[in-house]
Amino acid sequence: MKISDKALQELGFDNIQKEISTICSFQRSKDLALKLRPFKNKVAFKKELDCCSEILSFEIQGQSIPSFFVGEIEEGLAQLKIPEYQVSAEHFLGFADTASTLLRTQKFIKSRVDFFPNLHEKIGAISVEKFIIDQINNVFDKSGEVKSSASEELGRIRQLLASKKQEFNRLFQQALLKAGGSDSLAETKESIWDGKRVLAIKSEQKKFVKGRFQGISKTGKITYLEPEETIEVTNELRFLEAKEQNEIARILFQLSEDIRPFREDLISYHKLLSWLDLCCSKARLGKKIGGIFPNIDLKSCDIDLRNVYHPVLLMKSGKSNVVPQSLKLDQKNRFLVISGPNAGGKSISLKTIGLNQIMAQSAIPIPVDEGSKLGWFGEILTDIGDNQSIENELSTYSYRLKQIKHFLENANSKSLVLIDEFGSGSDPELGGALAEVCLKELYKRKSYAVITTHYGNIKVLVDQLPEARNASMIFDLKELSPTYKLSVGNAGSSFTFEVAEKLGLDKKILNQARQKVNRKKIELDESLAKAQAYESELKELKKKYAEATQIKSKATRDFEDRSEYYEKQYQQLQDLLQKSDKEISLGRRLKTYISTYPGPNKDGEWYETLVKYILKEQAKLKQELKSQKPKTPPKEEKTKKETEFSGHLLKRARKNKSEKPTEIAKPKEIKVGSKVSVLGSATKGRVTKIEGKKAFVEIGGFATKVALENLTAI
């Protein structure tokens, strides 16, 4: 995207750069944050967007890529560039830290490759040379000191140094005791002078102590002497220390030569870690402001922002104190002209659109609702704020004319034009006429635009352009105060006289002012105010209607749910009642049948009749189960149990018959005139007629047909 530094500043992108820079962990990534610009290349943008999106999702889940700090290695890299130049010791640890940090990060990303497919592709593309880490760790310890094991010679020298230091301490202690015995020592006894351990001798006693003069105190009362006993061993120590430094220099020179071939690798490691830190900082800013990555169509310029916030205001004031805006720009509605009172939020709405578009095209999350969409602009052109320039001898209006000229020469279908207070800065009538003509020409360029204005002729013109729409900042007419809410569809009034009246300006002055203004203009402004009032009222009614519809829908769903529930309950009770009635009826029959039990040794026939009855009821039960979808155990299991029970009764009946056949009376033959009793009841009667397997029985003066198997001769 092409956009000037001035435009970035006008829209507030510099505040976003500073915020991201504050979140970054080390200096190179902080510098990159301050140089952030919207992407020009769509392929590079898409790759970074995918990586930042993965990191943001990870952050939102309460996790994060382990934080890391990489030291500044630019100076060390510059030293590596010089052939046969010994790199300073402090830079080597930075080299090792950079390589090992990238190695740890690669391992972390690789272990979560399913979550970071794009980041893994980017981070894993570089192979880290472990040789760099091993070579530097062989020379330096964790505190940055050269190890004694770095070379055999260094180890030998340091052993001699340790021995000589012990000898020096012993000799110095002897000299200290000797001087103390002669009362020559000052109160401090000893000190360090020019890196040497020396005796603190009273000046008047210095002639009694042998040693090399080193210095005198400011007061002159103390003379510092190097004891004679330690002079020789001190010289030996100096010699060994010089040898140690020479050996260390040789080791570092060799290490520099070993690492020099990997300079380009170290540069790529440092760049990659700086880039990753910047991406993580973008994601953390997104999490802080509740941002997301909306759907970005690289082939379109359409905008559909839903409840979008101004990011800088959001960070300063909090979500509850900032009013979100919603708007659409597409090919059929690509020009949006916002009008309304001063301090009503026009400029903030315009900046909100521009700043969020820049952030999105810089792969930075924006504070907007899910479902929002953005397009891809090749250029953003802005004219916002007071741009007087004493140096260039430009007034605000002159500057704005230059900007409009630039817009007309450069704007195209891939441009987003943002103009605040369009046409202002000159005579309203003349400036308004020029603004109207310029707007028509800009419209012809097919660019997308968001413009704020107070000019009535501009509002009228917009209604005549098919791909342009008026919008207004909603104003509370009762309180005469702004609501900061954007309403698309109608132009807004400036509420000039209404605000002045509320602030207490004399009504005579207001009336005189009204008389000075063209009556049609006043009527237009009043009409706009009324239209806005009607629109606000309509929106409120629509809101109440939507709430009422929602309540009704919920009540309807609740009623239907309850009706269904009670219907099921009623049906269950009905089924239970029918089942109970059947069981009661069955119980009564069994009770009647039990009352006819003939007693032991006479129950063979009684058992056979009982079994037949049970089998008959069992057949009915099977039929019922077939006609239903049972929620009880499987039919087979129940049938098996019933069969087992029936079989048990049959066996018992046969057993009784076989055990005592002589005691079982042979049933009397039933014929016409026989007295009989009906099985299962105490009813008795006389057979009047027999037809096949049924008989007509007269009972109490009434004749009834009964199966012969249900009759017993008396």
Summary of the structure (lengths in Angstrom):
residues: 714
radius of gyration: 51.2
end to end distance: 115.2
largest distance: 168.3
contacts: 2109
relative contact order: 0.07
helix: 56%
strand: 16%
